[in-house]
Amino acid sequence: MEENSATEKREEQSNKYLSEGNLLKLMLKFSLPCVLSLVISALYNIVDQIFVGNSSLSLRGNAATGIVFPIFIIAQGFAWWFGDGCAAYLNICQGRNDSQNAHKAIGTGIVLTIISSVVLMAVFYPIRTPFLMLCGASEETLPLAIEYYNVILGFFPVFMAMNMMNGVIRADGSPGWSMASMLTGAGINIVLDGIFILVLDMGMAGAAWATVIGQCASFIISLLYFILKTKTFKMKLKSFIPDFKEFATPAKLGLSSFIIQMAIVIISVVCNIMLKKYGEISNYGVDIPIAIIAIESKVFTVVINIVVGIVLGCQPIISYNMGAKNYDRVKKLYLYLLASTVAIGLIFTIIFEAAPSAVVSIFGDPDPTQGDPEKYWEFGVKTFRIFLMSVTLTCTIKMSSIFFQASGKPVFAVVSALVRDLVCFVPLLCIMPVFLGIDGILWSAAIADGVAIIVAIIFTVIFFKSLKKDKVEAVAEETPVEENNDLV
């Protein structure tokens, strides 16, 4: 009992700076490594796309990576569900000075991640051809997509465990270690992409093998942290005996991450179906629109990961202060996050509107035998200027959703994200092309963002009003009531 008390006291002292330190300095300390980690994570896919696009695979290789992209999102959905849930739970426990049982939840999360990865492999291997056709594969791109898909799917346990553990590592106050894990893997991926694709001419399989070898390196570094370096929890063998009662709260806290990722999968699949359908009757054909949207998706992932990195990096600060009921500090941090998000969104909006061709050109020139170069550049410019015109709103919606999740408000997090993705975006993807053809797909994002930002604002107002009410009630409870001596 005395040992537990001493441990809690040490944890309270070690995390006290989260409630007292300068917020801007804490944001920089926690967010910078997280931003770098997530941007580097995005490079796993974007680097493949760059090397593929600049090789003989060209336009169809770019389309193939976009077709496989949804399976990555499905895997990340499960990994982030368990990882983000455990991370938020760990930080809330730290704020309450009670994290001695967190290792049980984390161990359960790791076990569930491994189990889900095996299940995904068993489900998606047999149905790879119909699944990839559903995701927009044509007769020309299907063999390339399968070649990439087969290797990637075989390493899902490594990929998913690495993603799950990195969230917990950041929450444990070691964002630098998480960054080192991702940086090492991405560096290996870049070097091997050059060797496998450009030198050895291994095609899509080369891109896939470069990716999974990098993922293995990141996984090993993350695993070493859990064995050697954890700060506020200690993993034991019994930690990996599933404790579903202890995991109930992390499961709720991380569910929003899973639902949001599944919404992205639905968007990606529906978008590719519409691109294939309306591309066939447009001047662009099927492969050009899918290749361009694949490029747009990877570029957008980098942008959104910067914003996500900032707010996820601040998750320990948000969750700790929510647990400690430092609501004024939570509100101030939200305003800092909002200002950062808007600034980043505006910077990239200017880039996408002013120089879309420069962005698309990073991914190589199209092979004339695979598609009309003039139509390729025309659709590329149009996509970046229209499809990403509201990127500032998209980033703000995403930031608010993650903020709600870190604050222990998973319902707000899920609804604010799903209004944009499923309630608005998916129906618009199906309706708008009826009137505007393939251009209608591009205009759908801006309309969805316009509606969803209103919902996000309403939820934010409600959230901070509830904090103000809780603060008043807490003060009232702490104020001593004067004794009435006449009644004694």
N, C-alpha and C positions, 0 to 999 in steps of 0.2 A: 504493500500500500504506500509506504514511504517512498519507494523507488518510483512508482507511478506519479506521485505528487512532484517529486524532483524532476522527472522527465517533462511533465506539463509546464513546470516553472521555467525550465531551460527553453522549451519551445516558445513560451510566451515572450521571453526576453529576446530570443533570436528573431522573432517576427514582429516585434514592437515597432520597428522602423516603418512597416507598411501602414501604420496608422498615424505616424508622427513625421515621417520624412517629407521633404519637398516633393510635391506631386510631379512636377515637370522633370525633375531629376530621376525620380522613380520610373516615370514613363519611358524615359530614354534608356535607362538601365535595363528594364525588362522587355521593352518593345523592340529595340534595335536587333538583339540576337534573334528574337522570334520572327521579325520581319525577314531578316536574312535567311532564316531557316525555312520559312514557307516559300519565299521567292526561289530559293535553291530547290525546294521540293518541286515547284512548278517547272523548273528547268529540266527535271527528269523527262518530261514529255515534250517540252518545247525544243530542247536540244535535238531529240530524235527527229522532230519535225523539220528543223533547220537543215540537218545533215541529209535527211531523206529528200527534202525539196531541192537541195543543191546537187543531188546525185542523179543518176540515170533514171531513178524511180520517179522523180519530178512530181507533176501534178497528181498522178494517181497514187503515188506513195503518200502524199499529203492527205488525200482523201481517205486512204486506208487507215491512217492513224486517227483521223477524226471519227471514223466508223467504229473503231475499237474503244474510243474514249469513254463511252458509257459504262463499260465493265470496270474501268478504273474507279469511277465515281461510286458504283455499287460497293466495291471493296472498301473504299474510304468511308462510305456511309456507316458500315458496321464498325470499322476501326475507330472512327471518331465518336460514334455513339458511346462505346465503352471507354475510350480514352478521355474524351472531353467530360463525360459524366464523372469519372474517377478524379479528374483534375479539379473540377469545380467542387466536388465533395471534400477533397483533401484541403482545399483552401478555406472552405467554410468551417471545417473542423479546426483548422489552425486559428481562425478568428475567434472560435469559441474555446480555444486552448484545450482541445480534446481530439487529438489525432492518433491516439494509441491503437485504435482498431481499424484505421484506414487501410492498413496492409491487407486485411482480409478482402475488402472491396476491390483493391487493385489487383490482387491475385486472382480473384474471381473474374475480373474484367479481362485479364490476360488469357485465362483458360477459355472464356467465351469467344474471344477473338480468334484463337486457334481453331476452335470447333467450327465457328462460322466460316472460316477460310476454307476448311476441308469440305464443308457442305456446298459452298459456292463452286468449288472445283468440280465436285461430283455432279452438280446440276448443269453447269454451263459448258462443260466439255462435250457432252453428247449433243447439245442443241446449238453448237457454234454456228453452223451454216444458216439455219433459219433465223437465229438471233442477229447475226451480222447482216443478213438480207433485210431484216426489220429495221436495222439501224442505218439503212441507206446504201448498202453495198450494191454495186452493179456487177455485171459479168466480168468486167475488166479489173475492178478493184477487189472483188471477193477473194481471189487467191492470195493477194498481197496482205489483206486483212487477216486471213486465217493463219498465214505464216507468222505474223506478229503476235496474234492472239494466243496461239498455242504455247509459246514460250512464256509470255506474261502470266497467263493463268496458272502455270505450273509452279510459280513462285509466290502465289497469294499468301501463304502462311507467313513468309518473311516480310512481304510488303505490308500486310495488315498489322502484324505485331510491331513492326518498326513505327508505323503511324500511331498506333495506340500508345506505345511507351513514350514517344516524344511529347505528347500532351501532358503526361504525368510528370516527366522530367522538368518541363517548363514550370508546372505548378509547384514543384518542389523547390523552386528558387534557383534553378540551374539552366536558364535559357541558353547560356554559352555552350554547355555540353550538347544540348539539342542542336544548336547551330553547327557545331563541329561534326556531329553525326551526319547531318544532311549535306554539309559542305564536302566532306570526304567522299560520300557516295556520288554526289553530282560531279565532282572533279574526275572520279574514275569513269563515270558515264560519258563525259565529254571526250576524254582521251580515247576510250574504247570505241565510241561512235566513229571518230576519225579513222581509227585502224580498221574496224570491222566493215564499215560502209564504203569509205573512200579508197582504202588500200587493198583490203581483201575482197571487196565487192560481194559481201555476204547478204546484201539486200535488206529486206524487212527483218529477217531473222537476226542479222547483225545488230540492227537497232534495238531489237528486243533483248538480245543477250547483253549488250552494253548496259541497258537499263537494269536488268535483274542483278547483274554482278555488282553494280553500284548500290542497289538496294540491300544486298547481302552485307556489304561493308558498313552501311548505315545501321543495319540491324545489330551487328556485332558490337559496335560502339555503344548503342543504346542499351544493349544487354549488360555490358560491362558496368554501366552506371548503376543498374539495379543490383548488381552483385557487390560493387565496391563503394559507391559514392552517395547513396541516398542520405538526405538530411533529416527530414521530419517523419520518416517512417522506415521500418526495417523489414525487408522481405525474409520470410522463413519458409520452410518446406510446407508447413501447415497453411500458409497463406494461399496455396494453390488448391486447397480443398474448397470447392465452391460453397460460398456462404451467401445464399440468395437473399436472406433477411438483411444482411449488412449491405448487399449490393442494390437493394430496392431503391434507395435514394439516388445513388449515382445513375441507375438506369433511367430514372425520371429526369434527372438533370441533363443527361446526354441524349435523350430521345429526340430533342429538337434538332440536333446535328444530323441524326439519321434521317429524320423526315425531310429536312431541307435537302440533303444529298439525294434522296430518292426523288424529290421534286425536280432536281436538276437532271436526273436520269430521264424522267418522263419528258422534260423539255427537250433534251438532246435527241431523244428518239423521235418525238413528234415533229421536231424541227427538221430532222433528216428525212422523215417520211414526206413532209410537205415540200422540201427542196427537191426530192426525187420526183415527186408527182408533177410539180409545176415547172421544174427544170426541164423535163422532157418536152414540154410544150412552149418553152421559151427559146430565146436566141442563144442561151448559154449551155444548154445540154444538162446532163445529170452531174458529171464529175466536177465541173468548174464550181458551181455553187457549194457543193459539199466540201471541196478542198478549201475554198475561201472561208467558209464558216468554221472549218477545223482550225485554220490559222487564227481567225478571230477569237475562237474559244480559248486557244492557248495564250494569246496575248491578253485577253480579258482576265484569264486566271492569274497572270502575273500582277495585274492591277489590283484585282480583288484581294489577292494574297497579301499585298502591302497593307491594305486596310485591315484585313483579318488579323495579320501579324501584330499590328498596333494594339487592337482591342484584346486579342488573345494573350498578348504579352502582359497586358494590364489585368488579366483575369485574377491573378493572385491578389492584387491590390483591391479590385472590386469585391471579390468574394470575402476577403478577410475583413474589410470594413463593413460589409453588409452583416457578417457574423458578429462583429463588434458593435453594430448599430451606430457607426459613425456616418450618418446619412448626409450631413453637409459635405463631407469629403467625397462621398459617392457622387453627389450632384456636380460638384466642381470637376471631378474627373470626367464625367460624361461630357461636359462642355468642352473640355480640352480635346477629347476624342472626336467630338463633332467637328470642331474647327480643323483638326488634322485631316479628317475624312473629306471634308468639303474642299480643302486646299489640294489634296491629292487628286480628287475627282476632276477639278477644274484644270489642273495641269495636263492630265491625260486627254481631257476633252479637246483642249487646244491642239495637242499633237495629232489626235485622230482626225480632227476637222481640217487642219492645215497641211498635214503631210501623210495622208493615208498610203500613198504609193511607196513612200520610203519604208514604212512599217512592213508592208506586204513583200517588198523586194528582199527583205532579210531571208525569206524562205525560198529564194531562188526564182529563176525565170521558168515559165512553163515550157515543156517540150511541145513544139508545134504539132507533132504527130498524136499528142494526147488531147489537145484542145486548142482553140483559137486564142493566141496570146492577147489580141486586142480585146476580146470579150472577157478574158481572165482579168486583165487590169481594170476594165470598166466595172465589173462586178465587185472587185476588191475595193476600189475607191468608194463605190456606192455603199457597200456593207459597212465599212468603218465610219463613214459619215452619218449614216442613218441608224444602223443597228446599235452603235455605241454613243449616240448623241446625248443620251440621258445617263451616262455612266456615273456622274456625280450622285444622282438620285439612287442608282443601284447600290453604290458603295455605302450610302447613308442608311439605306434599308438593312443591308447586311450588318453594318456596324451596330445598329440598334438591336437587331435580333440577337447577336452574340452578347451584347451588353445585358440584355434581359436574361439570357441563359446564365451568365456569370453571377447575376444578382439573385439567382434562385427563382426566376419567373419563367419556367419553361413554356407555359401556355402562351404568354405574350411573345416569346421567341418564335414559337412554331407558327402562330397565326399571322404575325407580321411578315414572315417570310412566305408563307403559303398563299397569302392574298396576292402577292406579286407573281409567284411562280405558277400556281395551279388555278386559282380563281380567275386571274386575268390573262396571264401570258399564254397558257396552253389553249384556252378557247379562242383567243385572238389569232394564234398561229393557224388555226383551222378556218376561221371566218374571214380574216383580212385578205388572204390570197384569192378568195372568190371574187372580190371586187377589184383588187389591184394586181392580181397575178403574183409572181414571185416577189415583187417589191413589197407586197402586203406583209410578208414574213418579216421583213426588215423593220417595218413601222410598228410591229406588234410590241417590241420591247419598250419603246418610249411611252406608249399608252399605258402599258402595265405598270411601269415605274411611276407614272403620274398618279394613278389611283393608289398604289401601295404606299407612297410616301405620305399621303393623307392619313392612312391607317396607322403608320408608324408614329406620326406626330401625335395622334390621339392617344395611343398607348403610352407614349412617353409622358404626356401630361398626366394621365391617370396614375402612372407609376410614381411620379414624384409627388403627387398629391397624397398618395398612400403613405409615402415615406414621411411626409410632413405630419400626417395624422399620427403615425406610429411614434414619431419623436415627441409630439405633444403628450401622448398617453404615457410614454416612458418617463417624461419629466414629472407628470402628475403622480405617478406611482412612487417616484423617488422623493417627492416633497413630503416631509414629515407632517403629520396632522397634530396640531396642538391639543394637548390633553385638556379636557374640561373638568376642572377640579370639583365643580359642583356635583358632578355625576359619580365621583369616586366614592 
